[in-house]
Amino acid sequence: MAALVRQPGHNSHVVQVHSACSAPAHKRHAHSLRFPEVSLSKSNNPITALAFDFGTNSIGLAYGQSLTGSARELDPLPAKDGKPDWARVQRIVDEWQPRVLLVGLPLNMDGSESEFSARARKFGQRLHGRLGLPVEYADERLSTRAAKEEARDRGHRGNYADQPVDSIAARIFLEDWLRKYSGQ
């Protein structure tokens, strides 16, 4: 089901929004990773993205752009049961001005959605509702493992509660997404 909505701050820009997959979370697969569906066609115009690695206590952040395919980690957002300080999120979006928001989707190894995927999707829907920007979902399988390995290489002592690696994970799946977006 699709609806036409006017993006806040864009008086003449109407975006077609498709609702998320209505199948139960455990039956959805990686082919339904986008919400809302918007035109982000590959072109010579670089795209900027802000990635969120959703968690209940901490939400990792990374910013990247498609021109070089590079991304950088930002300070993670503290969260209470997955809810960030929305005013802080707005300030970050205002500062970095991304064209798209990317939310990591924790899939099972077989590609089906995990129980936590529904919470990540709900977070993405809230981002879209509050900020009016397109949201896409990225397969984040193994990004936390890779982030922990990278953190260890940087001297991290393994205390992930006090020093989370969520922003490293966000950078990793954002860079993967940027490579796919730019066709590299």
KEKE-3310 file (N, C-alpha, C; in steps of 0.2 Angstrom, whole numbers, plus 5000, padded with zeros to 4 digits):
npx = (5004:5003:5007:5005:5016:5020:5036:5043:5048:5050:5042:5037:5040:5035:5034:5034:5028:5030:5022:5029:5034:5021:5022:5024:5038:5047:5046:5050:5061:5078:5075:5065:5071:5069:5062:5055:5050:5060:5066:5082:5090:5105:5117:5127:5127:5132:5128:5123:5123:5117:5120:5112:5115:5105:5101:5096:5102:5112:5115:5123:5132:5136:5143:5142:5147:5144:5153:5166:5164:5167:5166:5163:5165:5153:5150:5141:5124:5116:5103:5087:5079:5079:5075:5081:5087:5077:5078:5092:5095:5089:5097:5109:5106:5103:5115:5124:5116:5111:5105:5099:5093:5100:5097:5103:5099:5096:5098:5095:5106:5102:5096:5083:5072:5077:5071:5074:5074:5061:5060:5071:5066:5054:5061:5067:5055:5051:5061:5059:5046:5048:5058:5056:5064:5070:5071:5082:5086:5099:5108:5115:5122:5135:5142:5144:5153:5164:5166:5170:5182:5190:5190:5197:5209:5213:5216:5205:5199:5188:5177:5163:5151:5154:5162:5155:5154:5146:5146:5156:5152:5141:5148:5154:5143:5138:5148:5148:5135:5136:5146:5138:5128:5135:5140:5152)
npy = (4994:5011:5028:5045:5058:5074:5080:5087:5104:5104:5111:5108:5095:5079:5063:5046:5034:5018:5005:4996:4978:4967:4954:4942:4945:4935:4929:4937:4942:4947:4954:4964:4976:4990:5005:5020:5017:5025:5036:5033:5033:5027:5039:5052:5061:5063:5055:5057:5049:5045:5033:5021:5011:5002:5000:4994:5001:5009:5018:5016:5028:5033:5043:5045:5046:5044:5048:5045:5034:5033:5032:5039:5036:5042:5049:5038:5037:5038:5027:5024:5009:5008:5020:5036:5052:5063:5076:5078:5069:5076:5087:5082:5077:5089:5095:5087:5084:5073:5064:5052:5041:5027:5012:4999:4982:4968:4953:4935:4922:4915:4924:4928:4938:4943:4942:4955:4963:4968:4978:4987:4990:4997:5008:5014:5018:5027:5037:5041:5046:5057:5065:5066:5061:5050:5032:5019:5001:4991:4976:4970:4959:4951:4963:4968:4958:4961:4974:4972:4965:4975:4985:4978:4978:4991:4992:4991:4985:4976:4979:4981:4987:4999:5005:5005:4997:5001:5012:5009:4997:5003:5011:5001:4994:5004:5008:4997:4997:5010:5006:4996:5005:5014:5005:4999)
npz = (5000:4996:4999:4997:5002:5009:5011:5026:5025:5012:5001:4988:4985:4983:4990:4987:4997:5003:5013:5026:5025:5028:5032:5045:5057:5058:5046:5036:5023:5017:5005:5008:5013:5012:5018:5019:5002:4991:4978:4975:4964:4956:4952:4945:4955:4971:4986:5003:5019:5034:5046:5057:5070:5078:5095:5112:5123:5118:5103:5088:5077:5061:5048:5030:5013:4995:4985:4988:4994:5007:5025:5042:5059:5072:5088:5099:5102:5117:5124:5130:5133:5119:5114:5109:5113:5105:5102:5101:5091:5080:5080:5076:5063:5057:5058:5050:5038:5030:5015:5016:5028:5036:5043:5052:5050:5059:5054:5053:5051:5040:5032:5036:5046:5062:5079:5085:5073:5071:5080:5076:5063:5068:5074:5063:5056:5065:5064:5051:5052:5061:5056:5042:5032:5019:5023:5024:5025:5030:5029:5043:5047:5055:5057:5070:5075:5067:5070:5084:5082:5075:5085:5095:5088:5089:5102:5111:5126:5128:5136:5133:5137:5144:5134:5120:5104:5094:5085:5077:5070:5064:5054:5047:5041:5034:5025:5017:5011:5004:4995:4987:4983:4975:4965:4966)
capx = (5000:5007:5004:5009:5017:5024:5042:5043:5053:5051:5035:5035:5043:5031:5038:5029:5030:5027:5022:5034:5031:5016:5023:5027:5045:5051:5045:5052:5068:5082:5072:5061:5075:5068:5056:5050:5054:5060:5070:5089:5094:5112:5119:5133:5126:5134:5123:5126:5119:5118:5118:5111:5116:5100:5102:5092:5106:5116:5113:5129:5131:5141:5141:5146:5145:5145:5158:5172:5162:5170:5161:5166:5161:5151:5148:5135:5118:5113:5096:5083:5075:5079:5073:5086:5085:5075:5081:5099:5095:5087:5103:5114:5104:5104:5123:5127:5112:5111:5100:5095:5095:5101:5096:5105:5094:5099:5095:5098:5111:5098:5092:5076:5073:5077:5066:5076:5073:5055:5062:5075:5061:5050:5065:5067:5049:5050:5066:5056:5040:5050:5063:5054:5069:5070:5075:5083:5088:5105:5109:5120:5125:5142:5145:5146:5159:5169:5168:5174:5189:5193:5191:5203:5215:5214:5217:5200:5200:5183:5172:5158:5145:5157:5165:5152:5157:5140:5147:5161:5147:5137:5152:5155:5138:5137:5153:5145:5129:5139:5149:5133:5125:5139:5141:5159)
capy = (5000:5017:5034:5051:5062:5079:5080:5093:5108:5103:5113:5105:5088:5074:5057:5040:5030:5011:5003:4990:4972:4965:4947:4942:4947:4929:4926:4942:4941:4953:4958:4969:4980:4997:5008:5020:5016:5032:5035:5035:5031:5029:5044:5056:5065:5060:5054:5057:5045:5044:5026:5020:5004:5002:4995:4997:5005:5013:5018:5018:5032:5035:5047:5044:5049:5040:5050:5041:5028:5032:5034:5040:5035:5048:5047:5034:5040:5034:5026:5020:5004:5009:5027:5041:5059:5064:5083:5077:5066:5081:5092:5078:5077:5096:5097:5083:5085:5067:5063:5046:5038:5020:5008:4992:4977:4962:4947:4929:4920:4912:4930:4929:4943:4941:4946:4962:4966:4972:4984:4991:4993:5002:5014:5017:5021:5033:5042:5044:5051:5063:5069:5066:5059:5043:5028:5012:4996:4988:4970:4971:4953:4951:4969:4969:4954:4964:4980:4970:4964:4981:4988:4975:4980:4998:4992:4990:4979:4971:4981:4984:4990:5005:5007:5001:4997:5002:5016:5006:4993:5007:5013:4995:4992:5010:5008:4991:5000:5015:5002:4994:5010:5016:5000:4997)
capz = (5000:4995:5001:4995:5008:5008:5016:5029:5023:5005:4999:4981:4984:4986:4990:4987:5003:5003:5020:5027:5024:5033:5034:5052:5057:5057:5039:5031:5021:5015:4999:5010:5017:5011:5020:5014:4996:4988:4972:4976:4958:4955:4947:4946:4961:4977:4991:5009:5023:5041:5048:5064:5073:5084:5101:5117:5127:5114:5095:5085:5072:5056:5042:5024:5006:4990:4981:4989:4997:5014:5031:5048:5065:5076:5095:5099:5105:5123:5123:5135:5129:5112:5113:5110:5114:5099:5100:5099:5084:5076:5080:5072:5056:5055:5057:5044:5032:5025:5010:5017:5034:5035:5049:5052:5051:5062:5051:5055:5046:5034:5029:5039:5051:5069:5083:5086:5067:5071:5084:5072:5058:5071:5075:5056:5055:5069:5061:5045:5054:5065:5052:5035:5027:5017:5027:5021:5030:5028:5032:5047:5049:5056:5058:5077:5076:5063:5074:5090:5080:5074:5091:5098:5085:5091:5109:5116:5131:5128:5140:5128:5140:5145:5128:5115:5097:5089:5079:5072:5067:5059:5049:5043:5036:5029:5019:5013:5008:5000:4989:4983:4980:4969:4961:4967)
cpx = (5004:5003:5008:5010:5021:5030:5042:5049:5054:5044:5033:5037:5038:5034:5033:5032:5026:5027:5027:5030:5027:5017:5025:5035:5049:5051:5048:5059:5071:5079:5068:5065:5074:5062:5058:5054:5054:5065:5077:5093:5101:5113:5125:5133:5128:5128:5126:5121:5122:5116:5117:5111:5111:5102:5098:5095:5110:5115:5120:5127:5137:5138:5145:5143:5148:5151:5164:5171:5165:5165:5166:5162:5159:5150:5142:5130:5116:5106:5093:5078:5074:5077:5078:5083:5084:5078:5088:5099:5094:5093:5108:5112:5104:5111:5125:5123:5112:5105:5096:5098:5095:5101:5098:5100:5097:5096:5099:5102:5108:5095:5086:5077:5072:5071:5067:5075:5066:5056:5066:5071:5057:5054:5066:5061:5048:5055:5062:5050:5043:5054:5061:5059:5068:5074:5076:5086:5094:5106:5116:5123:5132:5145:5148:5152:5165:5171:5172:5181:5193:5194:5197:5209:5217:5216:5211:5200:5194:5177:5167:5152:5148:5159:5161:5155:5152:5142:5152:5157:5143:5141:5153:5149:5136:5141:5151:5140:5132:5142:5144:5129:5129:5141:5149:5160)
cpy = (5006:5023:5040:5056:5068:5080:5087:5097:5108:5105:5110:5098:5083:5067:5051:5035:5023:5008:4997:4984:4970:4958:4947:4942:4941:4926:4931:4940:4947:4957:4963:4974:4987:4999:5015:5019:5023:5031:5038:5032:5032:5034:5047:5060:5061:5060:5054:5053:5045:5037:5026:5013:5004:4997:4998:5001:5011:5012:5021:5023:5033:5039:5045:5047:5045:5042:5046:5035:5027:5035:5035:5039:5042:5045:5043:5038:5036:5033:5023:5016:5006:5016:5032:5048:5062:5071:5082:5074:5071:5086:5088:5078:5084:5098:5093:5083:5079:5068:5057:5044:5030:5017:5001:4987:4970:4956:4941:4927:4917:4918:4932:4935:4940:4944:4953:4966:4971:4979:4989:4994:4999:5009:5018:5021:5028:5039:5045:5049:5057:5068:5070:5065:5052:5038:5021:5008:4993:4981:4971:4965:4953:4957:4970:4964:4958:4970:4978:4968:4970:4985:4985:4977:4987:4998:4992:4984:4975:4973:4985:4988:4998:5009:5003:5002:4998:5006:5013:5001:4997:5010:5007:4994:4998:5010:5002:4994:5005:5011:4999:4999:5013:5011:4998:4989)
cpz = (5000:4997:4998:5001:5006:5013:5019:5026:5015:5002:4992:4980:4987:4985:4991:4992:5003:5010:5020:5026:5029:5035:5042:5052:5055:5050:5034:5029:5019:5009:5001:5015:5017:5014:5022:5007:4992:4982:4974:4970:4958:4950:4948:4953:4967:4982:4998:5014:5030:5043:5056:5066:5079:5089:5107:5122:5124:5106:5092:5079:5067:5051:5036:5018:5001:4985:4982:4992:5005:5019:5037:5054:5069:5083:5095:5103:5111:5121:5129:5132:5122:5110:5114:5112:5107:5097:5098:5092:5079:5075:5075:5065:5053:5054:5051:5038:5027:5021:5012:5024:5033:5042:5048:5054:5053:5059:5054:5049:5039:5030:5031:5044:5058:5073:5084:5079:5068:5075:5080:5066:5062:5072:5068:5055:5059:5067:5055:5047:5058:5060:5045:5030:5025:5022:5023:5026:5026:5032:5036:5050:5050:5057:5065:5078:5073:5067:5081:5088:5079:5080:5095:5095:5087:5099:5114:5120:5132:5133:5136:5131:5141:5138:5122:5108:5092:5083:5074:5067:5062:5053:5044:5038:5032:5024:5014:5008:5003:4994:4985:4980:4974:4964:4961:4969)
residu = (MET:ALA:ALA:LEU:VAL:ARG:GLN:PRO:GLY:HIS:ASN:SER:HIS:VAL:VAL:GLN:VAL:HIS:SER:ALA:CYS:SER:ALA:PRO:ALA:HIS:LYS:ARG:HIS:ALA:HIS:SER:LEU:ARG:PHE:PRO:GLU:VAL:SER:LEU:SER:LYS:SER:ASN:ASN:PRO:ILE:THR:ALA:LEU:ALA:PHE:ASP:PHE:GLY:THR:ASN:SER:ILE:GLY:LEU:ALA:TYR:GLY:GLN:SER:LEU:THR:GLY:SER:ALA:ARG:GLU:LEU:ASP:PRO:LEU:PRO:ALA:LYS:ASP:GLY:LYS:PRO:ASP:TRP:ALA:ARG:VAL:GLN:ARG:ILE:VAL:ASP:GLU:TRP:GLN:PRO:ARG:VAL:LEU:LEU:VAL:GLY:LEU:PRO:LEU:ASN:MET:ASP:GLY:SER:GLU:SER:GLU:PHE:SER:ALA:ARG:ALA:ARG:LYS:PHE:GLY:GLN:ARG:LEU:HIS:GLY:ARG:LEU:GLY:LEU:PRO:VAL:GLU:TYR:ALA:ASP:GLU:ARG:LEU:SER:THR:ARG:ALA:ALA:LYS:GLU:GLU:ALA:ARG:ASP:ARG:GLY:HIS:ARG:GLY:ASN:TYR:ALA:ASP:GLN:PRO:VAL:ASP:SER:ILE:ALA:ALA:ARG:ILE:PHE:LEU:GLU:ASP:TRP:LEU:ARG:LYS:TYR:SER:GLY:GLN)
# end
